[in-house]
Amino acid sequence: MPAPHRVVIVAFPGVELLDVTGPAEVFSVASRVAEQEHPRYTVEIATADGGPVTTSSSVRLLADLRLDEVTGRVDTLLVSGAVTHPKEGGARAVVDPEVRDWLRTAVPGAGRTGSVCAGAHLLAAAGLLDGRSATTHWLTAAQLAADHPEVSVDPDSIFVRSGSLWTCAGITSGMDMALAMVAEDHGHALALATARMMVMYVKRSGGQSQFSVPLSVPEPTCDRIGELRRWITEHPAADLSAEALARRASLSTRHFSRLFAQRTGTTPAAYVESARLETARRLLEESDAGLPQIAATSGLGSLQTLHRTFQRHLGTTPAEYRRRFR
């Protein structure tokens, strides 16, 4: 019988619990449902000192070995992540220096390497994502792009594969990536059987923008623009053309458009569409209103525009979105 596929998952203090246990469970279930001719998976957790680590949820994980004890063949090396939420500045990915330094020498020897959630920041800090495409949790995608301009950051994908390096989005997407790895190792049938056992999508539709908040642009320091943003959110069905908004702000259309983009990082038209989409999402999640009524109430107008907006931004239909998130 072929040797089992060895998976090593790197953890450190403050790590997201599901970044470690989610992929581990996928590989474990795949081993249980696999036919005898398939090599099974073994999963080990490695920490800097080989001791237990306390996760972000305060659950303690026991390690199987120290980082310097990870020798021999490693078929899949996974790097988990951690995110802090300071009162000022928003979410920040944690870069553990011991893990970062160890990765520089460990990754080249692994058959396949993947990061889960903010673990991509560790790979990038080790210089392993230079010139590659990558993704991470939508909350820290801007940080990854700013800190590592040599990395092409895709903030929407559930996971991205670039050669032998894989990166995935927020937390539970580590399970999606692990399922894709099972499919690569043993074919779609085993991945599908594993997904069925875990009551998962074998491949979920759309990207992580379905789960993020499209209005997560910086709060402007200009009170006039801030008040206008709040008014847009409260009146999505009003006339929200650049001309109408400029009149409301007592500014010329040209000056208003320039000031709005400067303060928010987006154009008035793009912001209005995001605000209307957010309203439509909320109505789909929380109400029994029909799609034509939602199109009208959200300001998107027609059923056709509602469908086009959902497909363009979320890669799904309004009806499918309601089935999944209500």
C-alpha positions, 0 to 999 in steps of 0.5 A: 500500500502506498505511503500516506500523504504527509500533511504538516500544519504550522501553528503559533500563538493567536492562530485562528482555530479553524485555520488548523482544524478545518483543513485537518478535518478535510484530510481526515475525512478523506482518509476515512472515505477513501478506497484502499488503493488510495494513500491516506493522509497523516496530519501533524501540527508543528509549533516553534517550541513543540508546545501547545498554543492558545488560539484566537478562540482561547482553545489550546492546540497540542503540537506533534513536533517542533518546527526544527523537527519537521524533517524528511518528506513533507507532501503538503505544508500548510501555514495557518494565520492570525488577525488582530483587531486593534481599536484604531487602524482596522484588522491586521495580519500577524506575522510571527517572526519564528515561523517566517524565518523557518518558512524560508528554508522549509517551503522549498523542500515541501511538495506543496505549500498552502496558506490559510487565511492571513497565513499568506502574509507569512509566506509573503514576508518570507519572500515566497510569493514574490511575482505570484498571484495570491489571496487572503482574508478580505479584511487584510487583502489591502494590507497584503497588497500594501506591504508586498507590492511584488505580490499580485493580490486577488481579494475575491478568490476563495483560493489561488494556486500558483505552481506549488504554492496555494493561498486561500481566503478567510478561515473556512476557505481553508476547507475549500482549498483542502478539498481541491488538494484532495481532488488533485491528489486522488480525483474528483470522486474522493473530493465529492465523497468527502464534501458529502460526508462533511455537508460542504460544497465541493466547489462553492460558487462566487468569491469571498466578496459574497461574505464581505461588506462592500461598503468597507471604505475608509470613513472620510474625515470630511463631514460633508462627504460622511453625511452624504454617505449616510444619506445614500445608505438611508435613501438608496431609491432616490436620485443618486446621480453625481449631479444630484449628489453634488447639488445636495453637497452644495458643490459643483459636479466636478469638484464633488466627484474629485472630492468624493473619490479623494475621501473614499477611494472610489467614484460616486457611481461605484459607491452608489451601486455598492450601497444599493447592492448592500440594501438588496442583499439585506432585503434578500437575507431578512425579508420575504419581498419579491425580487421586483420589489427588492429591485425597486426598494434598493434603487437598482430599478429593474429585475434585469439590473438586479440580476446583472449587478449580482452576477457582476459583483458576487458571481451569483443570482439573487435567488441563489444568494437568498437560498444560501444566506437567508 
